[in-house]
C-alpha cells in the first residue's frame, strides 16, 4: 500500500510541477490564461504573484520527489516524512482553494485528490 501512496504522491508532484510551469513561466501565454480564466490585463497585473505562487508548487513537488527517492534509497523514515509533509501540504492547499473559491472546485479537486489519496495510502500501509 505504501508503493501505491508513493505513486499517487508522485502524480501529485507532477501536477504541481506542471502548475509551476504555468504560473511561473507561461502565466501570460494564451493557453495558460485560458486555463486560469484570466484576461491579458489580469495576467499582466498578477504576473509577479503567480510567479511566486508557482515556486510554492515547485517546492512542494520537490519535497515529494525527494521523499520518494529517499524511500527508494532505503531511508524510509525520512522519505515517508517528506512525502507525507509535501503531499499533505498539497492536499491542505486544495482544501483552502475549495473552501475559499467554490467556483474553482475542479481545480481544487485536481490539486487535492491525488496527494490526499497518496497520504491516506501511505498511512494505511504503515499501519498494516
HELIX and SHEET records of a PDB file:
HELIX    1   1 UNK A    2  UNK A   20  1                                  19    
HELIX    2   2 UNK A   21  UNK A   25  3                                   5    
HELIX    3   3 UNK A   30  UNK A   36  1                                   7    
HELIX    4   4 UNK A   40  UNK A   45  1                                   6    
HELIX    5   5 UNK A   47  UNK A   72  1                                  26    
HELIX    6   6 UNK A   76  UNK A  100  1                                  25    
HELIX    7   7 UNK A  102  UNK A  104  5                                   3    
HELIX    8   8 UNK A  105  UNK A  127  1                                  23    
END                                                                             
